[in-house]
Amino acid sequence: MTAVPTPGGIPAAPAPGEPMVARPARPRWRETLGLLVRDRTAATAGLVLLIIIVVAIFDETFASQGPNEQDIPGRLQPPSWSHPFGTDDLGRDILSRVILGASVSLKVGFLSVGLALVVGTLIGLFAGFYGRWVDDALMRIMDVLFAFPAVLLAIAILAIRGPGTSNTIIAIAVVYVPIFARVTRASVLGVREEVYVRASRSIGASDFRLLTRHVLPNAAPPIIVQTSISLAFAVLAEAALSFLGLGTQPPNPSWGLMLAEGNEFINRAWWLAFFPGMAIVVTVLCFNLLGDGLRDVLDPRQRTLMAGGGR
C-alpha cells in the first residue's frame, strides 16, 4: 500500500504493518525540461529559436522566390503585400533571401560550435583529469590562441585559407576551441576528486569509464550553457565576417552579406539592411536568453529553488 502524500508533497508515514512503496524517480532530463518550460523568458526564446531552425531547414518551402530571382523593373520596392520585406537593388525578394540566408548562417553557427565543442571538450577533459605536464602542455597551447583577439584570429585564418563558408566554419571553430577547453577543464577539476570518482578508481575502473560515466556527465552543465552562448556569438561572427567579404560569398544569401549589400543603399532603402539585421538580433538574443535559462535550471541551488516554487 502506498503512502498518502501530505500537502507539502512529502509522503506520510504508512500505518503500522503496511509497507512503504517508493514512487519511481522522475527522469532528470524531464525535470530539467519542466523547469525550463516554467521559465517564461527561456521558454519563449527556445520556441522562437525552434521556429527559426524549422524555417532554416525547410527554407525552400517557406521562401516564395529563389535567392537570386531578379525583377529589375521592381527593384528597391518598399515593403508591401506582394513583398513584405521589400526588394533589393536587383529586384530580389528580401523575405525570401532572409529565409534562405537563415540556413547558411545557422549552418555555419552550429557546425563551427559543434566542431569547437568536440575538440575543446576533449582537450579540457584530458587537461583537467590527468593534470601535471598534460595540463601544462595543452593549456599553454590554448593560452597562445587566447592571446589573439577572436575576430582578428578568425580574419587571419581566412586570410591564409581564403574566404568561403567552409573556411569560415574552421576559423570560428578555432576561435572557440580554447573557450570550451577552459570551461571543461574547470568543471573537471571540480569533479575528479569527488568521492564517487575516487571510489570507482579504487575498484579498478578504467580511465575511459571514469571520464565517460562519471566525470563528463557531472561536468556537462557549464559546457551546455557555454554551447548556447557560443552559438549566439558564432552567428554574430559569421555575419561580421560575411559583412567584411571574408565569409559567405555571393550569390549565396547570408545575413551578414545582405547587411553589406544593403549598406550601400541605407539612405534610399532602409529595409535592405533592417530585416537581415533584425534576424541577427532576434537569433542572437534568443540564444543568450536560452543560455541564461539553462544556467538557472542546471545550477543545483537555483534548481532547488525553482523546483520548490521560488525564484
C-alpha positions in Angstrom: 0.0 0.0 0.0 1.4 3.4 -1.0 1.8 6.2 1.5 -0.6 9.1 1.2 1.3 12.3 0.4 1.0 15.2 2.7 0.0 18.8 1.5 3.7 19.6 1.5 4.4 16.9 -1.0 6.3 14.6 1.4 4.7 11.1 1.7 3.2 10.5 5.1 4.4 7.5 7.1 2.5 4.3 6.5 0.3 2.8 9.0 1.9 0.1 11.3 2.4 -3.1 9.4 1.9 -1.5 6.0 4.9 -1.4 3.6 6.2 1.8 2.2 6.2 1.7 -1.6 8.6 4.3 -3.1 7.4 6.2 -6.2 9.7 6.0 -9.2 12.1 8.9 -9.5 11.3 11.3 -12.3 14.0 11.3 -15.1 16.4 14.1 -14.7 16.0 15.3 -18.3 12.3 15.6 -17.9 12.6 17.5 -14.7 15.1 19.9 -16.4 12.8 20.4 -19.3 9.9 21.0 -17.0 11.8 23.7 -15.0 13.0 25.3 -18.3 9.4 25.5 -19.6 8.4 27.2 -16.3 10.9 30.0 -17.1 8.8 32.1 -19.5 11.7 34.0 -20.9 13.8 31.0 -21.7 10.8 29.0 -23.0 9.8 31.8 -25.3 13.4 32.2 -26.6 13.5 28.4 -27.1 10.2 28.5 -29.0 11.4 31.3 -31.3 14.7 29.5 -31.9 12.8 26.3 -32.8 10.7 28.3 -35.3 13.9 29.8 -36.9 15.6 26.4 -37.1 12.5 24.8 -38.7 12.3 27.7 -41.2 16.0 27.3 -41.9 15.7 23.5 -42.5 12.7 23.8 -44.8 13.8 27.2 -46.3 12.7 26.4 -49.9 9.2 25.6 -48.7 8.8 28.9 -46.9 10.6 31.1 -49.5 8.3 32.3 -52.2 11.2 33.0 -54.6 14.7 31.7 -55.2 17.6 33.6 -53.6 18.7 35.1 -57.0 15.5 35.5 -58.9 15.7 39.1 -60.3 13.0 41.5 -61.2 14.8 44.6 -62.5 11.6 46.7 -63.0 10.6 46.0 -59.4 13.9 46.9 -57.8 14.1 48.8 -54.5 10.4 48.5 -53.7 9.4 49.2 -50.1 7.6 46.6 -48.0 4.2 45.8 -49.4 1.7 42.9 -49.6 3.5 41.4 -52.5 6.9 41.8 -50.9 6.5 42.0 -47.1 10.2 42.9 -46.7 10.6 44.8 -49.9 13.1 44.2 -52.8 16.8 44.9 -53.2 18.7 46.7 -55.9 18.3 43.7 -58.3 14.6 43.2 -57.6 15.1 40.1 -55.4 12.6 39.5 -52.6 14.2 40.3 -49.3 11.9 38.0 -47.3 12.9 35.0 -49.4 16.6 35.9 -49.1 16.3 36.3 -45.3 14.7 32.9 -45.0 17.2 31.2 -47.3 20.0 33.1 -45.6 18.9 31.6 -42.2 20.1 28.1 -43.4 23.5 29.5 -44.3 24.0 31.5 -41.1 22.7 28.8 -38.8 24.7 26.1 -40.6 27.9 28.0 -40.0 27.0 28.6 -36.4 26.0 25.0 -35.5 28.9 23.4 -37.4 31.6 25.7 -36.1 30.4 25.4 -32.5 29.9 21.7 -32.8 33.5 21.3 -34.0 34.8 23.5 -31.3 32.7 21.7 -28.7 34.2 18.3 -29.6 37.8 19.4 -29.8 37.7 21.8 -26.9 35.9 19.3 -24.6 38.4 16.6 -25.3 41.3 18.9 -24.6 39.7 20.1 -21.4 38.9 16.6 -20.3 42.5 15.4 -20.7 44.0 18.5 -19.2 41.7 18.5 -16.1 41.7 14.8 -15.5 45.4 14.0 -15.9 46.9 17.3 -14.8 50.6 17.8 -14.4 52.5 18.0 -17.7 49.5 17.1 -19.8 47.6 20.1 -18.3 50.6 22.4 -18.7 51.2 21.5 -22.4 47.6 21.7 -23.5 46.7 24.8 -21.6 49.8 26.7 -22.9 48.6 26.0 -26.5 45.2 27.3 -25.5 46.9 30.4 -24.0 48.6 31.1 -27.3 45.2 31.1 -29.1 43.7 33.2 -26.4 46.4 35.8 -26.9 44.8 36.9 -30.2 41.6 38.8 -30.3 38.8 36.5 -31.5 37.8 38.4 -34.6 41.4 39.1 -35.6 42.3 35.4 -35.3 39.4 34.5 -37.5 40.3 37.1 -40.1 43.9 35.8 -40.1 42.8 32.3 -40.7 40.6 33.4 -43.5 43.3 35.5 -45.0 45.5 32.3 -45.1 42.9 29.8 -46.3 40.7 32.2 -48.3 37.1 33.3 -48.0 34.2 30.9 -48.1 31.6 29.1 -46.0 33.8 26.1 -45.2 36.8 28.2 -44.2 34.5 30.4 -42.1 33.4 27.3 -40.1 37.0 26.4 -39.5 38.0 29.9 -38.4 35.2 30.3 -35.9 35.8 26.8 -34.5 39.4 27.6 -33.9 38.4 30.7 -32.0 36.1 28.8 -29.7 38.2 25.7 -29.0 40.1 27.5 -26.2 36.9 28.6 -24.6 35.4 25.1 -24.4 38.7 23.7 -23.3 38.9 26.1 -20.3 35.3 25.7 -19.3 35.6 21.9 -19.5 38.9 21.9 -17.6 37.5 24.0 -14.8 34.5 21.7 -14.5 36.6 18.5 -14.5 38.9 19.9 -11.8 35.9 20.2 -9.5 34.6 16.7 -10.3 37.7 14.5 -10.5 38.3 14.4 -6.7 34.7 13.7 -5.7 34.0 10.6 -3.6 32.3 8.6 -6.3 35.2 9.2 -8.8 37.7 8.0 -6.2 35.6 5.1 -5.2 35.3 4.0 -8.9 39.0 4.4 -9.3 39.7 2.3 -6.2 37.7 -0.7 -7.6 39.7 -0.7 -10.8 37.6 1.4 -13.2 39.5 2.4 -16.3 40.2 6.0 -17.2 37.8 5.8 -20.1 35.0 4.6 -17.9 35.7 7.3 -15.3 35.7 10.0 -18.0 32.6 8.9 -19.8 30.4 7.6 -16.9 31.4 9.9 -14.0 33.4 12.9 -14.9 31.9 14.2 -18.2 28.2 13.8 -17.2 28.7 15.7 -14.0 30.9 18.4 -15.7 28.4 18.8 -18.5 26.1 21.6 -17.2 28.6 24.5 -17.7 29.5 23.1 -21.1 25.8 23.1 -22.2 25.4 26.7 -21.1 28.6 27.7 -22.9 27.4 25.9 -26.1 24.2 28.1 -26.2 26.2 31.3 -25.6 28.8 30.3 -28.2 26.1 29.7 -30.8 24.9 33.3 -30.4 28.4 34.7 -30.9 29.1 32.2 -33.8 26.1 33.6 -35.7 27.3 37.1 -35.0 30.8 36.3 -36.0 29.6 34.7 -39.3 27.6 37.9 -40.0 30.6 40.1 -39.3 33.0 38.1 -41.5 30.5 38.0 -44.3 29.9 41.7 -44.0 33.7 42.2 -44.4 33.7 40.0 -47.5 35.6 37.1 -45.9 32.7 34.7 -45.1 29.9 33.5 -47.3 30.4 34.7 -50.9 27.8 35.9 -53.3 25.4 34.9 -54.8 24.7 32.7 -51.8 22.4 34.5 -49.3 23.8 35.3 -45.8 22.5 37.7 -43.2 25.9 39.4 -43.0 26.3 39.5 -46.7 22.8 41.1 -47.0 23.9 43.7 -44.5 26.9 44.6 -46.6 24.8 44.8 -49.8 22.2 47.0 -48.0 24.8 49.3 -46.6 25.2 50.9 -50.0 21.5 51.9 -50.1 21.0 52.7 -46.4 19.8 56.2 -47.2 17.5 55.2 -50.0 16.2 51.8 -49.0 16.4 51.2 -45.2 14.7 47.8 -45.5 17.6 46.2 -47.3 19.7 46.2 -44.1 16.9 46.4 -41.5 15.3 43.0 -41.9 18.5 40.9 -42.1 19.9 42.9 -39.2 16.7 42.2 -37.1 17.1 38.5 -38.0 20.6 38.5 -36.5 19.4 40.4 -33.4 16.5 38.1 -32.7 18.5 34.9 -33.2 21.5 36.1 -31.0 19.1 37.4 -28.3 17.2 34.1 -28.2 20.4 32.1 -27.9 21.6 34.3 -25.0 18.2 34.1 -23.2 18.1 30.4 -23.6 21.6 30.1 -22.2 20.5 32.2 -19.2 17.6 29.8 -18.6 19.8 26.7 -18.9 22.3 28.2 -16.5 19.5 28.6 -13.9 18.0 25.1 -14.3 21.3 23.4 -14.3 22.7 25.2 -11.3 21.9 22.9 -8.2 21.0 25.8 -5.9 18.8 27.6 -8.5 17.3 24.2 -9.4 16.3 23.5 -5.9 14.6 27.0 -5.6 12.8 26.6 -8.9 11.6 23.1 -8.0 10.3 24.4 -4.7 8.4 27.3 -6.4 10.9 30.0 -5.5 12.9 32.3 -7.8 
